[in-house]
Each structure stands twice: as structure tokens, then as C-alpha cells.
Amino acid sequence: MEDRDQRIYEEAAALWQEVFGEPPPVRADGRTLLDIITRSLGDTSYERLRSPYLRPSTIVGPGQPRDNARLR
């Protein structure tokens, strides 16, 4: 289990570096670092269904008709 915790810490420390441009100021576990990062970012809206990386034909959600032509 220590290997897993170490990998999580390394990923969280790398994310901290990307977000804040400096190494983490404290030696904390990965879970704590991720908690601090997510609390500091603030609220942002994210609408996955309007992503420029998805084509409308690949999005199917509740209330949307399915493309039966693709099923044949």
C-alpha cells in the first residue's frame, strides 16, 4: 500500500507544480495536497457536452434521439 500512496503523492506534487509553479510548500500526503489544490482553484463551470473536442454526433444523453443509422 505504501507504493500506491507514494505514487499518489508524486502525482499530487506534480499537479501542485503545474498549478502553482513551485514545489509543494509542505510535506503532506497526496490526499492533503489534492484537497488543498482543489479548494484553492475556485468554482468554474464545465459543460462537457459543449466541448470543442466532441462531435455532436457522438453525444447521446437523456432526451436526445439516438442515431439509428449508426446501429444498422
N, CA, C and O atoms as CSV, one atom per row, in Angstrom:
chain,resi,resn,atom,element,x,y,z
A,1,MET,N,N,0.813,-1.197,0.000
A,1,MET,CA,C,0.000,0.000,0.000
A,1,MET,C,C,0.859,1.266,0.000
A,1,MET,O,O,0.400,2.317,-0.446
A,2,GLU,N,N,2.074,1.185,0.483
A,2,GLU,CA,C,2.934,2.360,0.517
A,2,GLU,C,C,3.302,2.818,-0.893
A,2,GLU,O,O,3.418,4.018,-1.140
A,3,ASP,N,N,3.486,1.877,-1.818
A,3,ASP,CA,C,3.790,2.249,-3.200
A,3,ASP,C,C,2.663,3.079,-3.799
A,3,ASP,O,O,2.908,4.070,-4.487
A,4,ARG,N,N,1.433,2.670,-3.533
A,4,ARG,CA,C,0.263,3.399,-4.037
A,4,ARG,C,C,0.232,4.805,-3.458
A,4,ARG,O,O,0.032,5.773,-4.192
A,5,ASP,N,N,0.427,4.929,-2.160
A,5,ASP,CA,C,0.425,6.233,-1.513
A,5,ASP,C,C,1.544,7.120,-2.053
A,5,ASP,O,O,1.361,8.326,-2.225
A,6,GLN,N,N,2.686,6.526,-2.315
A,6,GLN,CA,C,3.807,7.285,-2.862
A,6,GLN,C,C,3.500,7.785,-4.273
A,6,GLN,O,O,3.827,8.921,-4.615
A,7,ARG,N,N,2.876,6.944,-5.085
A,7,ARG,CA,C,2.509,7.356,-6.442
A,7,ARG,C,C,1.486,8.489,-6.407
A,7,ARG,O,O,1.573,9.437,-7.187
A,8,ILE,N,N,0.517,8.384,-5.499
A,8,ILE,CA,C,-0.482,9.451,-5.369
A,8,ILE,C,C,0.193,10.751,-4.958
A,8,ILE,O,O,-0.122,11.815,-5.492
A,9,TYR,N,N,1.129,10.666,-4.003
A,9,TYR,CA,C,1.847,11.866,-3.578
A,9,TYR,C,C,2.631,12.472,-4.742
A,9,TYR,O,O,2.605,13.687,-4.936
A,10,GLU,N,N,3.315,11.649,-5.505
A,10,GLU,CA,C,4.109,12.153,-6.622
A,10,GLU,C,C,3.235,12.836,-7.668
A,10,GLU,O,O,3.604,13.882,-8.202
A,11,GLU,N,N,2.084,12.249,-7.960
A,11,GLU,CA,C,1.159,12.866,-8.915
A,11,GLU,C,C,0.607,14.177,-8.366
A,11,GLU,O,O,0.502,15.159,-9.102
A,12,ALA,N,N,0.255,14.203,-7.093
A,12,ALA,CA,C,-0.271,15.423,-6.475
A,12,ALA,C,C,0.798,16.509,-6.435
A,12,ALA,O,O,0.499,17.679,-6.678
A,13,ALA,N,N,2.033,16.138,-6.134
A,13,ALA,CA,C,3.125,17.119,-6.109
A,13,ALA,C,C,3.381,17.672,-7.513
A,13,ALA,O,O,3.652,18.864,-7.659
A,14,ALA,N,N,3.300,16.836,-8.538
A,14,ALA,CA,C,3.475,17.292,-9.915
A,14,ALA,C,C,2.336,18.234,-10.316
A,14,ALA,O,O,2.566,19.241,-10.986
A,15,LEU,N,N,1.121,17.908,-9.907
A,15,LEU,CA,C,-0.018,18.776,-10.188
A,15,LEU,C,C,0.158,20.118,-9.485
A,15,LEU,O,O,-0.110,21.167,-10.071
A,16,TRP,N,N,0.607,20.088,-8.234
A,16,TRP,CA,C,0.869,21.321,-7.481
A,16,TRP,C,C,1.869,22.185,-8.258
A,16,TRP,O,O,1.670,23.391,-8.405
A,17,GLN,N,N,2.928,21.570,-8.746
A,17,GLN,CA,C,3.956,22.283,-9.502
A,17,GLN,C,C,3.354,22.948,-10.731
A,17,GLN,O,O,3.681,24.096,-11.034
A,18,GLU,N,N,2.474,22.241,-11.447
A,18,GLU,CA,C,1.848,22.793,-12.645
A,18,GLU,C,C,0.895,23.933,-12.316
A,18,GLU,O,O,0.856,24.941,-13.022
A,19,VAL,N,N,0.129,23.773,-11.246
A,19,VAL,CA,C,-0.883,24.774,-10.897
A,19,VAL,C,C,-0.252,26.031,-10.317
A,19,VAL,O,O,-0.604,27.144,-10.710
A,20,PHE,N,N,0.679,25.858,-9.383
A,20,PHE,CA,C,1.225,27.000,-8.648
A,20,PHE,C,C,2.619,27.431,-9.103
A,20,PHE,O,O,3.102,28.485,-8.689
A,21,GLY,N,N,3.272,26.627,-9.951
A,21,GLY,CA,C,4.585,26.996,-10.450
A,21,GLY,C,C,5.712,26.874,-9.445
A,21,GLY,O,O,6.770,27.476,-9.623
A,22,GLU,N,N,5.502,26.114,-8.408
A,22,GLU,CA,C,6.526,25.891,-7.384
A,22,GLU,C,C,6.270,24.556,-6.704
A,22,GLU,O,O,5.155,24.038,-6.771
A,23,PRO,N,N,7.262,23.999,-6.062
A,23,PRO,CA,C,7.046,22.723,-5.369
A,23,PRO,C,C,6.110,22.909,-4.172
A,23,PRO,O,O,5.974,24.021,-3.662
A,24,PRO,N,N,5.476,21.844,-3.726
A,24,PRO,CA,C,4.589,21.960,-2.562
A,24,PRO,C,C,5.353,22.509,-1.359
A,24,PRO,O,O,6.477,22.081,-1.099
A,25,PRO,N,N,4.760,23.454,-0.619
A,25,PRO,CA,C,5.463,24.069,0.498
A,25,PRO,C,C,5.589,23.170,1.729
A,25,PRO,O,O,6.460,23.379,2.572
A,26,VAL,N,N,4.734,22.195,1.821
A,26,VAL,CA,C,4.754,21.315,2.991
A,26,VAL,C,C,4.829,19.869,2.551
A,26,VAL,O,O,4.355,19.516,1.471
A,27,ARG,N,N,5.409,19.052,3.364
A,27,ARG,CA,C,5.429,17.616,3.085
A,27,ARG,C,C,4.152,17.034,3.684
A,27,ARG,O,O,4.075,16.759,4.882
A,28,ALA,N,N,3.174,16.858,2.840
A,28,ALA,CA,C,1.903,16.288,3.256
A,28,ALA,C,C,1.630,15.076,2.377
A,28,ALA,O,O,2.304,14.867,1.368
A,29,ASP,N,N,0.660,14.296,2.758
A,29,ASP,CA,C,0.326,13.156,1.913
A,29,ASP,C,C,-0.406,13.640,0.662
A,29,ASP,O,O,-0.847,14.788,0.592
A,30,GLY,N,N,-0.526,12.763,-0.307
A,30,GLY,CA,C,-1.146,13.118,-1.576
A,30,GLY,C,C,-2.570,13.583,-1.435
A,30,GLY,O,O,-2.987,14.527,-2.105
A,31,ARG,N,N,-3.319,12.937,-0.576
A,31,ARG,CA,C,-4.723,13.306,-0.371
A,31,ARG,C,C,-4.838,14.751,0.116
A,31,ARG,O,O,-5.703,15.496,-0.344
A,32,THR,N,N,-3.965,15.145,1.048
A,32,THR,CA,C,-3.997,16.505,1.581
A,32,THR,C,C,-3.618,17.515,0.508
A,32,THR,O,O,-4.245,18.568,0.392
A,33,LEU,N,N,-2.588,17.195,-0.280
A,33,LEU,CA,C,-2.201,18.099,-1.357
A,33,LEU,C,C,-3.332,18.291,-2.368
A,33,LEU,O,O,-3.599,19.413,-2.798
A,34,LEU,N,N,-3.990,17.203,-2.742
A,34,LEU,CA,C,-5.097,17.304,-3.692
A,34,LEU,C,C,-6.244,18.123,-3.112
A,34,LEU,O,O,-6.891,18.886,-3.830
A,35,ASP,N,N,-6.496,17.965,-1.824
A,35,ASP,CA,C,-7.546,18.737,-1.162
A,35,ASP,C,C,-7.223,20.228,-1.205
A,35,ASP,O,O,-8.096,21.041,-1.509
A,36,ILE,N,N,-5.992,20.588,-0.908
A,36,ILE,CA,C,-5.585,21.991,-0.939
A,36,ILE,C,C,-5.687,22.555,-2.357
A,36,ILE,O,O,-6.161,23.674,-2.552
A,37,ILE,N,N,-5.244,21.784,-3.336
A,37,ILE,CA,C,-5.298,22.236,-4.729
A,37,ILE,C,C,-6.736,22.492,-5.155
A,37,ILE,O,O,-7.040,23.552,-5.701
A,38,THR,N,N,-7.613,21.542,-4.916
A,38,THR,CA,C,-8.988,21.691,-5.386
A,38,THR,C,C,-9.726,22.800,-4.653
A,38,THR,O,O,-10.581,23.458,-5.246
A,39,ARG,N,N,-9.424,23.022,-3.394
A,39,ARG,CA,C,-10.080,24.119,-2.664
A,39,ARG,C,C,-9.590,25.481,-3.121
A,39,ARG,O,O,-10.333,26.459,-3.037
A,40,SER,N,N,-8.364,25.567,-3.602
A,40,SER,CA,C,-7.808,26.865,-3.986
A,40,SER,C,C,-8.198,27.285,-5.397
A,40,SER,O,O,-8.050,28.456,-5.746
A,41,LEU,N,N,-8.690,26.367,-6.213
A,41,LEU,CA,C,-8.988,26.686,-7.600
A,41,LEU,C,C,-10.273,27.470,-7.788
A,41,LEU,O,O,-10.410,28.173,-8.789
A,42,GLY,N,N,-11.207,27.378,-6.878
A,42,GLY,CA,C,-12.466,28.075,-7.041
A,42,GLY,C,C,-13.415,27.329,-7.958
A,42,GLY,O,O,-13.066,26.301,-8.539
A,43,ASP,N,N,-14.603,27.857,-8.075
A,43,ASP,CA,C,-15.630,27.218,-8.895
A,43,ASP,C,C,-15.516,27.682,-10.337
A,43,ASP,O,O,-15.404,28.876,-10.614
A,44,THR,N,N,-15.546,26.737,-11.235
A,44,THR,CA,C,-15.582,27.039,-12.659
A,44,THR,C,C,-16.639,26.163,-13.300
A,44,THR,O,O,-16.861,25.028,-12.878
A,45,SER,N,N,-17.276,26.688,-14.303
A,45,SER,CA,C,-18.289,25.890,-14.983
A,45,SER,C,C,-17.620,24.999,-16.022
A,45,SER,O,O,-16.615,25.370,-16.628
A,46,TYR,N,N,-18.180,23.855,-16.209
A,46,TYR,CA,C,-17.650,22.909,-17.189
A,46,TYR,C,C,-18.830,22.181,-17.804
A,46,TYR,O,O,-19.562,21.464,-17.123
A,47,GLU,N,N,-18.998,22.375,-19.081
A,47,GLU,CA,C,-20.079,21.725,-19.795
A,47,GLU,C,C,-19.461,20.758,-20.793
A,47,GLU,O,O,-19.093,21.145,-21.902
A,48,ARG,N,N,-19.352,19.503,-20.392
A,48,ARG,CA,C,-18.690,18.518,-21.238
A,48,ARG,C,C,-19.400,18.344,-22.577
A,48,ARG,O,O,-18.755,18.097,-23.596
A,49,LEU,N,N,-20.702,18.471,-22.577
A,49,LEU,CA,C,-21.438,18.247,-23.812
A,49,LEU,C,C,-21.212,19.356,-24.831
A,49,LEU,O,O,-21.608,19.222,-25.989
A,50,ARG,N,N,-20.590,20.434,-24.420
A,50,ARG,CA,C,-20.285,21.508,-25.350
A,50,ARG,C,C,-18.788,21.621,-25.589
A,50,ARG,O,O,-18.295,22.680,-25.978
A,51,SER,N,N,-18.094,20.577,-25.368
A,51,SER,CA,C,-16.651,20.566,-25.562
A,51,SER,C,C,-16.313,20.670,-27.050
A,51,SER,O,O,-16.953,20.016,-27.873
A,52,PRO,N,N,-15.321,21.480,-27.401
A,52,PRO,CA,C,-14.931,21.561,-28.806
A,52,PRO,C,C,-14.272,20.278,-29.302
A,52,PRO,O,O,-14.047,20.117,-30.502
A,53,TYR,N,N,-13.964,19.371,-28.387
A,53,TYR,CA,C,-13.291,18.124,-28.761
A,53,TYR,C,C,-14.265,16.990,-29.045
A,53,TYR,O,O,-13.844,15.899,-29.432
A,54,LEU,N,N,-15.560,17.229,-28.859
A,54,LEU,CA,C,-16.563,16.200,-29.125
A,54,LEU,C,C,-17.444,16.628,-30.287
A,54,LEU,O,O,-17.861,17.783,-30.373
A,55,ARG,N,N,-17.721,15.692,-31.172
A,55,ARG,CA,C,-18.656,15.965,-32.256
A,55,ARG,C,C,-20.077,15.753,-31.733
A,55,ARG,O,O,-20.307,14.854,-30.924
A,56,PRO,N,N,-21.024,16.563,-32.182
A,56,PRO,CA,C,-22.409,16.383,-31.730
A,56,PRO,C,C,-22.946,14.986,-32.015
A,56,PRO,O,O,-23.811,14.499,-31.287
A,57,SER,N,N,-22.447,14.339,-33.058
A,57,SER,CA,C,-22.948,13.004,-33.396
A,57,SER,C,C,-22.495,11.939,-32.394
A,57,SER,O,O,-23.063,10.847,-32.368
A,58,THR,N,N,-21.490,12.231,-31.575
A,58,THR,CA,C,-21.017,11.240,-30.606
A,58,THR,C,C,-21.624,11.441,-29.229
A,58,THR,O,O,-21.343,10.674,-28.308
A,59,ILE,N,N,-22.455,12.468,-29.080
A,59,ILE,CA,C,-23.046,12.766,-27.778
A,59,ILE,C,C,-24.481,12.270,-27.752
A,59,ILE,O,O,-25.299,12.674,-28.578
A,60,VAL,N,N,-24.785,11.400,-26.809
A,60,VAL,CA,C,-26.146,10.929,-26.600
A,60,VAL,C,C,-26.437,11.052,-25.118
A,60,VAL,O,O,-25.692,10.531,-24.288
A,61,GLY,N,N,-27.486,11.720,-24.793
A,61,GLY,CA,C,-27.852,11.888,-23.397
A,61,GLY,C,C,-29.346,11.730,-23.224
A,61,GLY,O,O,-30.061,11.472,-24.192
A,62,PRO,N,N,-29.820,11.882,-22.015
A,62,PRO,CA,C,-31.265,11.766,-21.767
A,62,PRO,C,C,-32.039,12.780,-22.602
A,62,PRO,O,O,-31.684,13.958,-22.659
A,63,GLY,N,N,-33.069,12.320,-23.228
A,63,GLY,CA,C,-33.920,13.196,-24.010
A,63,GLY,C,C,-33.411,13.488,-25.403
A,63,GLY,O,O,-34.042,14.243,-26.143
A,64,GLN,N,N,-32.273,12.901,-25.783
A,64,GLN,CA,C,-31.761,13.103,-27.127
A,64,GLN,C,C,-32.047,11.861,-27.960
A,64,GLN,O,O,-31.863,10.740,-27.486
A,65,PRO,N,N,-32.494,12.051,-29.192
A,65,PRO,CA,C,-32.768,10.879,-30.034
A,65,PRO,C,C,-31.473,10.175,-30.412
A,65,PRO,O,O,-30.447,10.816,-30.639
A,66,ARG,N,N,-31.531,8.877,-30.477
A,66,ARG,CA,C,-30.348,8.089,-30.899
A,66,ARG,C,C,-30.272,8.095,-32.404
A,66,ARG,O,O,-31.291,8.210,-33.085
A,67,ASP,N,N,-29.107,7.976,-32.911
A,67,ASP,CA,C,-28.871,7.904,-34.340
A,67,ASP,C,C,-28.997,6.444,-34.747
A,67,ASP,O,O,-28.031,5.688,-34.645
A,68,ASN,N,N,-30.190,6.034,-35.213
A,68,ASN,CA,C,-30.436,4.637,-35.556
A,68,ASN,C,C,-29.652,4.200,-36.785
A,68,ASN,O,O,-29.437,3.005,-36.989
A,69,ALA,N,N,-29.231,5.138,-37.590
A,69,ALA,CA,C,-28.462,4.773,-38.781
A,69,ALA,C,C,-27.132,4.158,-38.401
A,69,ALA,O,O,-26.624,3.292,-39.113
A,70,ARG,N,N,-26.561,4.591,-37.291
A,70,ARG,CA,C,-25.281,4.034,-36.860
A,70,ARG,C,C,-25.426,2.624,-36.299
A,70,ARG,O,O,-24.450,1.874,-36.257
A,71,LEU,N,N,-26.623,2.257,-35.870
A,71,LEU,CA,C,-26.841,0.950,-35.250
A,71,LEU,C,C,-27.045,-0.145,-36.295
A,71,LEU,O,O,-26.981,-1.328,-35.961
A,72,ARG,N,N,-27.283,0.220,-37.523
A,72,ARG,CA,C,-27.568,-0.780,-38.560
A,72,ARG,C,C,-26.334,-1.315,-39.172
A,72,ARG,O,O,-26.403,-2.164,-40.060
